[in-house]
């Protein structure tokens, strides 16, 4: 099985890696925007929810439970955002090295690819456990 090199092959490879690089940059920026937005989001509890459940418990107990649930959800959201930004940060070295926009060694690119793969695999494993 043979192949024939074409002059367009190197151009396609370069342009594909540029596109990959841009997508990772925008993914990291979007993660930062989501992180800042989530950190500015405050806890709010509805008065109706408290009034409906007031017969069972006091409103301060309900509010404390709701606040705890909000903080747990927020912590999980922050963990996912940080993890994705770290994965994208390690991934960006591959197209950056190929395009020449990031000066580094081939061994570091290999290392960053392994770390990114391990972290991505852990994320997938965690999703499957849920």
C-alpha positions as CSV (number, residue, x, y, z in Angstrom):
1,X,0.0,0.0,0.0
2,X,1.7,3.1,-1.2
3,X,0.9,6.8,-0.9
4,X,1.7,9.8,-3.0
5,X,2.9,12.9,-1.3
6,X,1.1,16.1,-2.4
7,X,2.1,19.7,-2.0
8,X,-1.2,20.4,-0.2
9,X,-0.5,17.9,2.6
10,X,1.8,20.1,4.6
11,X,-0.6,23.1,4.2
12,X,-3.6,21.0,5.3
13,X,-1.6,19.8,8.3
14,X,-0.6,23.3,9.3
15,X,-4.0,24.8,8.9
16,X,-5.7,22.0,10.8
17,X,-3.3,22.5,13.7
18,X,-3.9,26.3,13.6
19,X,-7.7,25.6,13.9
20,X,-7.0,23.1,16.8
21,X,-4.9,25.8,18.5
22,X,-7.5,28.5,18.1
23,X,-10.2,26.2,19.4
24,X,-8.2,25.3,22.5
25,X,-7.5,29.0,23.2
26,X,-11.2,29.9,22.9
27,X,-12.0,26.9,25.1
28,X,-9.7,28.1,27.8
29,X,-11.1,31.7,27.5
30,X,-14.6,30.4,27.7
31,X,-13.6,28.4,30.9
32,X,-12.3,31.6,32.5
33,X,-15.5,33.5,31.6
34,X,-17.6,30.7,33.1
35,X,-15.4,30.5,36.2
36,X,-15.6,34.3,36.8
37,X,-19.4,34.2,36.2
38,X,-19.9,31.2,38.6
39,X,-17.7,32.9,41.3
40,X,-19.8,36.1,41.1
41,X,-23.1,34.1,41.4
42,X,-24.6,34.5,44.8
43,X,-26.9,32.2,46.8
44,X,-30.6,33.1,46.5
45,X,-33.4,31.2,48.1
46,X,-37.0,31.7,47.1
47,X,-39.5,32.7,49.8
48,X,-42.2,30.5,48.3
49,X,-40.0,27.4,48.8
50,X,-39.5,28.2,52.4
51,X,-43.2,28.9,53.0
52,X,-44.3,25.6,51.4
53,X,-41.9,23.6,53.6
54,X,-42.3,25.7,56.7
55,X,-44.8,23.2,58.2
56,X,-42.1,20.5,58.4
57,X,-39.0,22.5,59.4
58,X,-38.0,26.0,60.3
59,X,-37.1,28.3,57.6
60,X,-33.5,28.7,58.9
61,X,-33.0,24.9,58.6
62,X,-34.3,24.9,55.1
63,X,-32.1,27.8,54.1
64,X,-29.1,26.1,55.6
65,X,-29.8,22.9,53.7
66,X,-30.3,24.8,50.5
67,X,-27.2,26.8,51.0
68,X,-25.2,23.7,51.6
69,X,-26.6,22.1,48.4
70,X,-25.7,25.3,46.5
71,X,-22.1,25.2,47.8
72,X,-21.7,21.6,46.9
73,X,-23.0,22.1,43.4
74,X,-20.8,25.2,43.0
75,X,-17.7,23.3,44.2
76,X,-18.4,20.5,41.7
77,X,-18.8,23.1,38.9
78,X,-15.5,24.8,39.8
79,X,-13.7,21.5,39.8
80,X,-15.0,20.6,36.4
81,X,-14.1,24.0,35.0
82,X,-10.6,23.9,36.4
83,X,-10.0,20.4,35.2
84,X,-11.1,21.2,31.7
85,X,-8.9,24.3,31.6
86,X,-5.9,22.3,32.8
87,X,-6.6,19.6,30.1
88,X,-6.9,22.3,27.4
89,X,-3.7,23.9,28.7
90,X,-1.7,20.7,28.3
91,X,-3.4,20.0,24.9
92,X,-2.4,23.4,23.5
93,X,1.2,22.4,23.3
94,X,0.7,19.9,20.5
95,X,-0.7,22.2,17.9
96,X,1.4,25.1,19.2
97,X,4.6,23.0,18.7
98,X,3.6,21.9,15.2
99,X,2.7,25.4,14.1
100,X,5.9,26.8,15.7
101,X,3.9,29.3,17.9
102,X,5.1,27.6,21.1
103,X,8.8,26.9,21.4
104,X,9.3,23.7,23.3
105,X,10.8,20.3,22.9
106,X,9.2,17.2,21.4
107,X,9.7,15.4,24.7
108,X,7.7,18.0,26.6
109,X,4.9,17.8,23.9
110,X,4.8,14.1,24.5
111,X,4.7,14.6,28.2
112,X,1.9,17.1,28.0
113,X,-0.1,14.8,25.7
114,X,0.2,11.9,28.2
115,X,-0.9,14.2,31.1
116,X,-3.8,15.5,29.1
117,X,-4.8,11.9,28.1
118,X,-4.7,10.7,31.7
119,X,-6.7,13.7,33.0
120,X,-9.3,13.3,30.2
121,X,-9.6,9.6,31.0
122,X,-10.1,10.4,34.7
123,X,-12.9,12.8,33.7
124,X,-14.6,10.2,31.6
125,X,-14.2,7.6,34.3
126,X,-15.8,10.0,36.9
127,X,-18.7,10.6,34.5
128,X,-19.3,6.9,34.1
129,X,-19.3,6.4,37.9
130,X,-22.2,9.0,38.3
